[in-house]
Amino acid sequence: MISLLRRNLGYKLLSLAIGILLYGIAFVQNNPRVTREVVIPPDAIQIRNPPGDLYLKSGPQSIGVTVQGPMASIEAFRMQPIKAFLDLSRAKVGKYRAPLRFPTDSPAEVLVPVTAEVEIARKVRKSFSVVVRYNQTPPPGYVYSEPTATPPTVNVIGPESEVAKVRRVVGNLQNPVNGGSLNASVDVVAETDREEPVENIELDPRRVAVVLQLKKAPATKLLVLSANISGSPAPGYAMRRYVFSPATIAVSGPVNQLANLTAIEVPINIQGITASEQRTVSLTLPPGVARTDRNSNRVTIRLEMERMERISPPPLLPSPSPIVPSPQASPKTGPAPTATPIPTPSGSGAPESRPDTANLPKEALPN
């Protein structure tokens, strides 16, 4: 057997070498080593080790790199979802340029080192009270107490532009089973004023413990809102009427306390006003009394003013002359005598008036 292997050993080794050489030539022809320019998109660059108090305000743009390797390796590199990464462990606020790094097991070899520029900004932190939201009707004769969250506040951390969009932090509580009390841990969500979730922010903590207690419903009563007017409008103006919106509120509280309540007085000062206006005012409820609709203690009032017309006094008429009755003639004696002035002696005053006796009857003549 050994003798057969040794027979023509030189030719056998030469044949083996030629076969290996032909295999290598065929492999290189089918998978040649090439150099290519590959464009790396931003979503194929992974950000690593960002500082805790900083965030990436502006990420890298598309970057072109020159790689070399077998054709199959170049194609494998193109198909990788993450082709490179940026290390931001030493990043500072502002523009930051860092070398683009490639995994050690990358199928292609990068010939020319490249860098990528990013913009780093500092995160802001703002605290919000947790609003517990639930949608459940309690059993008849019972109400839910105000839900409590622990911790009561949550920190919103992120870019200033994103944190500015947050209006509330909400914990959505699932409906209590059979309308009973509930004690659960819920996720919190940052929402805009349109109740849309805000992205690109962090919440600390992300979960809170919520307690929702079921208790017997207190007594309720409908109270009228009444304005306690003080002050005076500007001269020439008067208040015609006022209108509250809503005109009444439903309140709850101890029975003995509600028994003595019929209205809620709201102080309104109208000093110096000259035109109708609408105001938002706060209600002051007695201790232990609260609105049943869970709204804030604020209502609106419409003050309607009117201008008073000036009334002019009637014109003054001239005073009438006094009327002196004329003497009446006697049916028997004829016409009334008329007075004829008689001259007075010299040196006296006004003339003396004496009756004219020429037409008088004899019976009327003086003796």
C-alpha positions as CSV (number, residue, x, y, z in Angstrom):
1,M,0.0,0.0,0.0
2,I,2.8,2.4,0.9
3,S,4.6,1.5,-2.2
4,L,1.6,2.5,-4.3
5,L,1.5,5.9,-2.6
6,R,5.2,6.5,-3.2
7,R,5.0,5.5,-6.9
8,N,5.1,8.7,-9.0
9,L,5.0,10.8,-5.9
10,G,6.3,13.9,-7.6
11,Y,3.6,13.8,-10.3
12,K,0.9,13.4,-7.6
13,L,2.1,16.4,-5.6
14,L,2.3,18.5,-8.7
15,S,-1.3,17.5,-9.6
16,L,-2.4,18.5,-6.1
17,A,-0.8,21.9,-6.3
18,I,-2.3,22.5,-9.7
19,G,-5.7,21.6,-8.4
20,I,-5.4,24.0,-5.5
21,L,-4.2,26.8,-7.7
22,L,-7.1,26.2,-10.1
23,Y,-9.6,26.3,-7.2
24,G,-8.1,29.6,-6.0
25,I,-8.3,31.1,-9.4
26,A,-11.9,30.1,-9.8
27,F,-12.8,31.4,-6.3
28,V,-11.2,34.8,-7.0
29,Q,-13.0,35.0,-10.3
30,N,-16.4,34.3,-8.8
31,N,-15.8,36.5,-5.6
32,P,-13.2,39.1,-6.5
33,R,-11.8,41.5,-4.0
34,V,-13.1,45.0,-4.8
35,T,-13.1,48.5,-3.4
36,R,-16.5,50.3,-3.2
37,E,-18.0,53.6,-2.0
38,V,-20.9,52.8,0.4
39,V,-23.3,55.4,1.8
40,I,-24.4,54.9,5.4
41,P,-27.8,56.5,6.1
42,P,-28.5,58.1,9.5
43,D,-30.7,55.3,10.7
44,A,-27.8,52.8,10.2
45,I,-25.6,54.7,12.7
46,Q,-26.1,53.7,16.4
47,I,-25.6,56.3,19.2
48,R,-23.8,54.8,22.2
49,N,-23.0,56.1,25.7
50,P,-24.9,59.4,25.6
51,P,-24.4,61.4,28.9
52,G,-27.3,61.3,31.2
53,D,-28.0,65.0,31.3
54,L,-27.5,65.6,27.6
55,Y,-29.4,64.5,24.5
56,L,-28.8,64.4,20.8
57,K,-30.5,67.5,19.4
58,S,-29.3,66.9,15.8
59,G,-28.1,63.5,14.6
60,P,-25.5,62.7,11.9
61,Q,-26.3,63.0,8.2
62,S,-25.7,60.4,5.5
63,I,-22.0,59.5,5.3
64,G,-20.0,58.0,2.5
65,V,-17.2,55.5,3.3
66,T,-14.7,53.6,1.2
67,V,-14.6,49.9,2.0
68,Q,-12.6,47.0,0.6
69,G,-13.1,43.3,0.5
70,P,-14.6,40.4,-1.4
71,M,-17.7,41.2,-3.4
72,A,-19.7,38.9,-1.2
73,S,-18.4,40.7,1.9
74,I,-19.2,44.1,0.4
75,E,-22.8,43.0,-0.3
76,A,-23.1,41.6,3.3
77,F,-22.0,45.0,4.6
78,R,-24.6,46.8,2.6
79,M,-27.3,44.6,4.0
80,Q,-26.4,45.1,7.7
81,P,-29.1,47.2,9.5
82,I,-26.5,48.8,11.8
83,K,-23.3,49.5,9.9
84,A,-21.5,51.9,12.3
85,F,-21.8,53.6,15.7
86,L,-20.9,56.9,17.4
87,D,-19.5,57.0,20.9
88,L,-20.8,60.1,22.8
89,S,-19.3,59.3,26.2
90,R,-17.1,62.5,25.9
91,A,-19.7,64.7,24.2
92,K,-20.2,68.3,25.3
93,V,-23.0,70.8,24.7
94,G,-22.9,72.2,21.2
95,K,-21.4,70.9,18.0
96,Y,-19.5,67.6,18.5
97,R,-17.5,65.7,16.0
98,A,-16.7,62.0,16.8
99,P,-15.0,59.3,14.7
100,L,-17.4,56.8,13.1
101,R,-16.6,53.3,14.4
102,F,-17.4,50.0,12.8
103,P,-18.0,46.6,14.5
104,T,-15.0,44.4,14.8
105,D,-16.8,41.6,13.0
106,S,-17.7,43.8,10.0
107,P,-17.4,41.8,6.8
108,A,-15.8,44.7,4.9
109,E,-12.7,46.7,5.7
110,V,-13.0,50.5,5.9
111,L,-10.0,52.1,4.2
112,V,-10.4,55.8,5.1
113,P,-11.4,56.8,8.7
114,V,-14.4,59.2,8.7
115,T,-16.1,61.4,11.4
116,A,-19.6,62.4,12.0
117,E,-20.9,65.7,13.4
118,V,-23.8,65.9,15.8
119,E,-25.4,68.6,18.0
120,I,-25.7,68.0,21.7
121,A,-28.1,69.9,24.0
122,R,-28.8,69.8,27.7
123,K,-32.0,68.2,29.0
124,V,-34.5,70.1,31.0
125,R,-36.5,68.8,33.9
126,K,-40.0,69.8,34.9
127,S,-42.3,68.4,37.6
128,F,-46.0,67.7,37.0
129,S,-48.8,66.5,39.4
130,V,-50.3,63.2,38.4
131,V,-53.9,63.3,37.1
132,V,-55.7,60.0,37.7
133,R,-58.2,59.3,34.9
134,Y,-60.9,56.7,35.3
135,N,-64.3,56.0,33.7
136,Q,-66.6,54.1,36.1
137,T,-70.0,54.7,37.6
138,P,-70.2,53.9,41.3
139,P,-73.1,51.8,42.6
140,P,-76.3,53.6,43.7
141,G,-75.8,55.4,46.9
142,Y,-72.0,55.5,46.7
143,V,-69.4,57.8,45.2
144,Y,-65.7,57.6,44.5
145,S,-63.3,59.6,46.7
146,E,-60.7,61.8,45.0
147,P,-58.0,59.3,43.7
148,T,-54.6,59.6,45.1
149,A,-51.3,58.8,43.4
150,T,-48.0,57.9,45.1
151,P,-45.7,59.6,44.4
152,P,-48.0,62.6,43.6
153,T,-45.6,64.2,41.1
154,V,-43.6,62.9,38.1
155,N,-40.5,64.5,36.5
156,V,-40.6,65.1,32.8
157,I,-37.1,65.1,31.3
158,G,-36.1,65.8,27.7
159,P,-35.5,68.5,25.1
160,E,-36.9,71.9,26.1
161,S,-39.1,72.0,22.9
162,E,-40.7,68.6,23.8
163,V,-41.1,69.3,27.5
164,A,-42.9,72.6,26.6
165,K,-45.6,70.6,24.9
166,V,-46.5,68.7,28.1
167,R,-49.7,70.0,29.8
168,R,-50.4,67.1,32.2
169,V,-49.1,63.7,33.3
170,V,-52.0,61.2,33.4
171,G,-52.3,57.8,35.0
172,N,-55.0,55.8,33.3
173,L,-56.8,53.7,35.8
174,Q,-58.6,50.6,34.6
175,N,-62.3,50.3,35.6
176,P,-62.7,48.9,39.1
177,V,-64.1,45.4,39.2
178,N,-67.8,45.4,40.1
179,G,-67.6,49.1,40.9
180,G,-65.5,48.6,44.0
181,S,-62.4,50.2,45.4
182,L,-59.0,49.8,43.7
183,N,-55.4,49.9,44.6
184,A,-53.1,49.4,41.6
185,S,-49.9,50.4,40.0
186,V,-50.4,52.2,36.6
187,D,-48.2,53.7,33.9
188,V,-48.1,57.4,33.5
189,V,-48.2,59.3,30.1
190,A,-47.3,62.9,29.3
191,E,-50.0,64.5,27.2
192,T,-50.5,67.7,25.3
193,D,-53.5,70.0,25.7
194,R,-55.2,67.9,23.0
195,E,-54.6,64.7,25.1
196,E,-52.0,63.5,22.6
197,P,-48.9,61.7,24.0
198,V,-45.6,63.6,23.9
199,E,-42.7,61.6,22.4
200,N,-38.9,61.9,22.9
201,I,-39.2,62.6,26.7
202,E,-38.5,60.6,29.8
203,L,-40.7,60.2,32.8
204,D,-39.3,59.6,36.3
205,P,-40.9,57.5,37.7
206,R,-42.8,55.7,34.9
207,R,-45.3,54.1,37.2
208,V,-47.3,55.3,40.2
209,A,-49.5,53.6,42.8
210,V,-53.1,54.8,42.7
211,V,-55.8,54.3,45.3
212,L,-59.5,54.9,44.5
213,Q,-61.8,54.5,47.4
214,L,-65.6,53.8,47.3
215,K,-67.7,55.5,50.0
216,K,-71.3,56.3,50.8
217,A,-72.6,59.3,48.9
218,P,-73.0,62.5,51.1
219,A,-76.2,64.6,51.0
220,T,-76.5,66.9,47.9
221,K,-78.4,70.1,47.3
222,L,-78.9,72.6,44.5
223,L,-77.9,76.2,45.5
224,V,-78.6,79.4,43.7
225,L,-75.8,81.9,43.0
226,S,-76.5,85.4,44.3
227,A,-74.4,88.5,43.7
228,N,-73.5,90.7,46.7
229,I,-73.2,94.0,44.8
230,S,-70.9,96.7,46.3
231,G,-69.7,100.0,44.9
232,S,-71.5,102.3,42.5
233,P,-71.2,102.6,38.7
234,A,-69.9,105.8,37.0
235,P,-72.3,108.8,37.1
236,G,-75.0,108.4,34.6
237,Y,-74.9,104.6,34.6
238,A,-76.9,102.0,36.3
239,M,-76.8,98.2,36.4
240,R,-79.8,96.7,34.7
241,R,-79.2,93.0,35.7
242,Y,-76.6,90.3,36.2
243,V,-76.6,86.7,35.0
244,F,-74.5,83.8,36.4
245,S,-73.3,80.9,34.3
246,P,-74.2,78.4,35.6
247,A,-77.1,80.0,37.6
248,T,-77.0,77.1,40.2
249,I,-74.5,74.6,41.4
250,A,-75.0,71.2,43.0
251,V,-73.0,70.7,46.2
252,S,-72.6,67.9,48.7
253,G,-71.8,67.9,52.4
254,P,-73.1,67.1,55.9
255,V,-76.9,67.1,56.1
256,N,-77.0,69.6,59.0
257,Q,-74.8,72.0,57.2
258,L,-76.7,71.8,53.9
259,A,-80.0,72.4,55.7
260,N,-79.1,76.0,56.4
261,L,-77.8,76.8,52.9
262,T,-80.1,78.2,50.2
263,A,-77.7,80.3,48.1
264,I,-74.1,81.1,47.6
265,E,-73.3,84.8,47.8
266,V,-70.6,86.1,45.4
267,P,-69.1,89.5,46.2
268,I,-69.2,91.7,43.1
269,N,-67.7,95.2,43.0
270,I,-69.1,97.5,40.3
271,Q,-67.4,100.7,41.3
272,G,-66.9,103.1,38.4
273,I,-67.9,100.7,35.6
274,T,-69.5,102.2,32.5
275,A,-70.2,99.3,30.2
276,S,-71.5,95.7,30.3
277,E,-68.8,93.1,31.0
278,Q,-68.2,89.5,31.8
279,R,-66.1,88.3,34.7
280,T,-64.8,85.0,36.0
281,V,-65.2,84.8,39.8
282,S,-64.3,82.3,42.5
283,L,-66.9,80.7,44.8
284,T,-66.2,80.5,48.5
285,L,-67.9,77.4,49.8
286,P,-68.3,76.6,53.5
287,P,-65.9,74.1,55.0
288,G,-67.0,70.5,54.3
289,V,-69.1,71.5,51.3
290,A,-67.9,70.8,47.7
291,R,-69.3,70.8,44.2
292,T,-70.6,67.4,43.1
293,D,-69.5,67.8,39.4
294,R,-65.8,67.9,40.4
295,N,-65.4,71.3,38.6
296,S,-63.3,74.1,39.9
297,N,-65.0,76.7,42.1
298,R,-65.1,79.3,39.3
299,V,-68.1,80.6,37.5
300,T,-68.8,83.5,35.1
301,I,-71.1,86.5,35.7
302,R,-72.4,88.9,33.0
303,L,-73.0,92.5,34.3
304,E,-75.4,94.4,32.1
305,M,-75.2,98.2,32.4
306,E,-77.3,100.9,30.9
307,R,-76.9,104.7,30.5
308,M,-79.4,106.8,32.4
309,E,-81.2,109.5,30.3
310,R,-80.9,113.1,31.6
311,I,-84.3,114.6,32.4
312,S,-84.4,118.5,31.8
313,P,-86.6,120.6,34.2
314,P,-89.6,122.3,32.5
315,P,-89.1,125.9,31.4
316,L,-90.1,128.6,33.9
317,L,-93.3,130.5,33.0
318,P,-93.8,134.2,34.0
319,S,-95.8,134.6,37.1
320,P,-99.5,135.7,36.4
321,S,-100.5,139.2,37.5
322,P,-102.8,139.3,40.5
323,I,-106.5,139.6,39.5
324,V,-108.3,142.4,41.4
325,P,-112.1,141.8,41.4
326,S,-114.1,144.8,40.2
327,P,-116.8,146.1,42.4
328,Q,-120.3,144.8,41.7
329,A,-123.1,147.3,41.0
330,S,-126.1,147.1,43.3
331,P,-129.4,146.4,41.6
332,K,-131.1,149.1,43.6
333,T,-128.4,151.8,43.8
334,G,-127.1,151.6,40.2
335,P,-123.5,151.4,39.2
336,A,-120.8,151.3,41.8
337,P,-119.3,154.7,42.6
338,T,-115.9,155.5,41.2
339,A,-113.2,157.3,43.1
340,T,-112.1,160.7,41.9
341,P,-108.9,162.1,43.2
342,I,-109.3,165.3,45.2
343,P,-106.4,167.7,45.3
344,T,-104.8,167.9,48.7
345,P,-103.7,171.1,50.3
346,S,-100.3,172.4,49.4
347,G,-97.5,170.6,51.0
348,S,-99.3,167.3,51.5
349,G,-98.4,164.0,50.0
350,A,-100.3,161.9,47.4
351,P,-103.8,163.0,46.4
352,E,-106.6,161.7,48.5
353,S,-109.2,159.4,46.9
354,R,-112.8,160.2,47.6
355,P,-116.0,158.6,46.3
356,D,-117.9,160.3,43.4
357,T,-121.3,161.2,44.8
358,A,-122.8,162.7,41.7
359,N,-124.6,159.6,40.6
360,L,-125.4,158.2,44.0
361,P,-129.0,158.1,45.2
362,K,-130.1,160.2,48.1
363,E,-130.2,157.3,50.5
364,A,-126.5,156.6,49.8
365,L,-125.3,160.2,50.3
366,P,-123.3,160.9,53.4
367,N,-124.8,163.2,56.0
